[in-house]
């Protein structure tokens, strides 16, 4: 079994000794009951991973000896999901599953047909929940990189992201091309990357996942004008909270990241 992963505080992996404190240290010591002599991985959330051996455990601190440190390369192409705001706690479910599936960035999208609306204090609380969910899911998935959860965008912001992408995709149930067959620039029929070009350019691949009520015609027109392509995920219609993880699995395999 792989070693458990914990998030180190900023600058905590610079020396030969690392210390987990506060909530993270308390979780390791009291909940996971990590003991001296056990191995664990400490990550900084930005790609640095340190293999450590626990030397001392307190009530809410865990002291570790750093045995090995490495920086994991950023996956290419970068995968961003524009996630329409689901109702209730389905947003956290979507973030959790997409993080486990390897998403690099999640952008909350206030689509026109979203029932959920982020306003005032609710917006700040909801965004904080998404970011906390991404951190916890990244640790569960043993990731060294925690996906970015960006500030929410509306129609214009979503169109701008799709337009800057090396490849912008919009999931749509009436699209003519299946996602499994959309031509990915720089990727061959077997998933091999070409020598140059492709979705590594610009903002990588940006995928828009619409709300339960679907993407509006006005949004589709603006996304089309931005250069995005429509893609069919499959013969069934998935919920907005599960469509993203299914699409990510397809893209991960086709891009050679899995």
C-alpha positions in Angstrom: 0.0 0.0 0.0 1.2 3.5 -0.9 2.2 5.8 1.9 -0.4 8.3 3.2 -0.1 11.8 2.0 -0.2 15.0 4.1 0.1 18.7 3.1 3.1 20.5 4.5 2.9 24.1 5.4 4.6 26.6 3.1 8.4 26.2 3.2 8.0 23.1 5.4 9.9 20.8 3.0 13.1 22.9 2.6 15.2 21.2 5.3 16.1 17.7 6.5 13.3 17.8 9.1 9.6 18.5 8.4 6.9 19.1 11.0 3.2 18.7 10.6 1.3 21.1 12.9 -2.2 22.4 13.5 -5.2 20.6 11.9 -2.9 18.6 9.6 -0.7 17.4 12.4 -3.7 16.6 14.6 -5.2 14.6 11.8 -2.0 12.6 11.3 -1.5 12.0 15.1 -5.0 11.6 16.5 -7.1 10.4 13.6 -4.6 8.4 11.5 -2.6 7.5 14.6 0.7 7.8 12.8 3.5 6.5 14.9 7.3 6.8 15.1 9.0 4.7 12.4 6.2 4.8 9.9 6.6 6.3 6.5 4.5 9.0 4.9 4.7 11.5 2.0 4.6 15.2 2.6 3.6 17.4 -0.4 3.4 21.1 -0.9 0.5 20.9 -3.3 2.5 22.3 -6.2 4.4 19.2 -7.2 7.1 18.7 -4.5 6.9 15.3 -2.7 9.1 14.3 0.2 9.3 10.7 1.4 9.6 10.9 5.2 10.0 8.7 8.2 8.2 9.7 11.4 10.6 10.4 14.3 8.3 11.9 16.9 4.6 12.3 17.5 2.8 14.8 19.8 -0.8 15.7 20.5 -1.1 17.7 17.3 2.4 17.6 15.8 4.3 15.0 13.8 8.1 15.4 13.3 9.5 13.7 10.2 13.0 13.0 8.8 13.1 13.8 5.1 14.7 10.9 3.3 14.0 11.8 -0.3 12.7 14.9 -2.1 11.6 15.3 -5.7 9.5 17.6 -7.9 7.0 15.8 -10.1 6.6 17.3 -13.6 3.3 19.0 -14.3 1.1 16.7 -16.5 0.6 17.7 -20.1 -1.7 18.7 -21.6 -3.2 20.7 -18.7 -6.8 19.8 -18.2 -9.3 22.4 -17.0 -13.0 21.9 -16.3 -15.5 24.7 -16.4 -18.0 23.2 -14.0 -21.6 24.6 -14.0 -22.8 25.1 -10.4 -24.8 22.1 -9.2 -27.5 22.1 -6.5 -26.7 21.2 -2.9 -23.6 19.3 -2.1 -23.3 17.9 -5.7 -20.7 20.6 -6.3 -18.3 19.1 -3.7 -19.0 15.6 -5.2 -18.0 16.8 -8.6 -14.8 18.5 -7.3 -13.9 15.3 -5.3 -14.3 13.0 -8.2 -12.6 15.2 -10.8 -9.6 15.7 -8.4 -9.3 12.0 -8.0 -9.4 11.7 -11.8 -6.5 14.1 -12.2 -8.0 17.4 -13.2 -5.5 20.3 -13.0 -7.9 23.2 -12.7 -11.6 23.6 -11.9 -13.4 26.8 -12.7 -16.9 27.3 -11.2 -19.3 28.4 -13.9 -22.5 30.4 -13.2 -24.3 29.1 -16.3 -27.5 30.8 -17.3 -29.6 27.7 -16.5 -28.0 26.9 -13.1 -30.5 26.7 -10.3 -27.7 27.3 -7.7 -26.5 30.8 -7.4 -23.4 32.0 -5.6 -24.0 35.5 -4.2 -22.6 37.4 -1.2 -21.4 35.3 1.7 -22.7 32.2 0.1 -20.2 32.6 -2.8 -17.2 32.8 -0.5 -18.4 29.9 1.6 -19.1 27.7 -1.5 -15.8 28.5 -3.1 -14.0 27.7 0.2 -15.8 24.3 0.3 -14.8 23.5 -3.2 -11.1 24.3 -2.4 -11.2 22.3 0.8 -12.7 19.4 -1.0 -10.0 19.6 -3.7 -7.3 19.5 -1.0 -8.7 16.5 0.8 -9.4 14.6 -2.4 -5.8 15.3 -3.6 -4.4 13.8 -0.4 -6.8 10.8 -0.7 -5.6 10.3 -4.3 -1.9 10.6 -3.2 -1.4 13.6 -5.5 1.5 15.9 -5.1 -0.4 18.7 -6.9 -3.7 20.1 -5.5 -5.8 21.3 -8.4 -6.5 25.0 -8.6 -10.1 26.0 -7.9 -10.4 29.4 -9.6 -12.8 32.2 -9.0 -16.2 31.7 -10.5 -17.0 33.0 -14.0 -20.1 33.8 -16.0 -20.7 33.4 -19.7 -18.1 35.9 -20.9 -15.5 34.5 -18.6 -16.2 30.9 -19.7 -16.0 32.0 -23.4 -12.7 33.7 -22.8 -11.2 30.5 -21.2 -12.4 28.4 -24.0 -11.0 30.8 -26.5 -7.5 30.8 -24.9 -7.4 27.0 -24.8 -5.3 24.9 -27.1 -8.6 23.0 -27.5 -11.9 24.2 -26.1 -14.7 21.6 -25.7 -18.3 21.9 -24.7 -20.2 18.8 -23.8 -23.5 18.7 -25.6 -26.1 15.9 -26.0 -26.7 16.9 -29.7 -23.1 17.2 -30.8 -22.1 15.3 -33.9 -18.7 14.2 -32.7 -18.2 11.8 -29.7 -15.6 13.0 -27.3 -13.7 9.7 -27.8 -13.2 10.7 -31.5 -12.6 14.4 -31.3 -9.2 15.2 -32.9 -6.8 16.3 -30.2 -4.0 18.4 -31.7 -0.6 16.8 -31.2 -2.1 13.4 -30.2 -2.0 10.4 -32.6 -4.6 7.7 -33.0 -3.0 5.7 -30.2 -2.5 8.6 -27.9 1.1 9.4 -28.8 2.0 13.1 -28.7 3.6 14.8 -31.7 6.9 16.6 -31.5 5.3 20.0 -31.0 2.1 21.9 -30.9 -1.2 20.6 -29.7 -3.1 21.2 -26.5 0.0 22.0 -24.5 -0.1 25.4 -26.1 -2.3 28.1 -24.6 -4.3 26.9 -21.7 -4.3 23.2 -22.7 -7.6 21.5 -22.9 -10.6 23.4 -21.4 -13.8 21.4 -21.1 -17.2 23.0 -20.3 -19.7 20.9 -18.4 -23.2 22.5 -18.4 -25.9 22.5 -15.8 -28.8 20.1 -15.4 -31.0 22.3 -17.7 -28.4 22.4 -20.4 -26.3 25.1 -22.0 -28.4 28.0 -23.4 -28.4 28.9 -27.0 -26.8 32.3 -26.2 -24.0 30.5 -24.4 -23.5 28.0 -27.2 -23.3 30.8 -29.8 -20.7 32.7 -27.7 -18.7 29.5 -27.2 -18.8 28.7 -30.9 -17.6 32.2 -31.7 -14.7 31.7 -29.3 -13.6 28.6 -31.3 -14.9 25.9 -28.9 -16.0 22.6 -30.3 -19.1 20.6 -29.2 -18.6 17.0 -28.2 -20.9 14.2 -27.2 -19.9 12.3 -24.1 -22.1 9.2 -24.8 -25.5 7.8 -25.5 -26.8 8.6 -22.0 -27.3 12.0 -20.3 -25.2 12.3 -17.1 -25.8 14.6 -14.3 -23.6 17.7 -14.3 -21.9 16.4 -11.1 -20.7 13.2 -12.8 -20.2 14.2 -16.5 -16.9 16.0 -15.7 -15.2 12.9 -14.2 -16.5 10.7 -17.1 -15.1 13.1 -19.7 -11.8 13.5 -17.8 -11.4 9.7 -17.9 -11.7 9.8 -21.7 -9.3 12.7 -22.1 -6.8 11.2 -19.7 -6.6 8.0 -21.6 -6.5 9.6 -25.0 -3.8 12.1 -24.0 -1.6 9.4 -22.6 -1.8 10.8 -19.1 -3.2 7.5 -17.9 
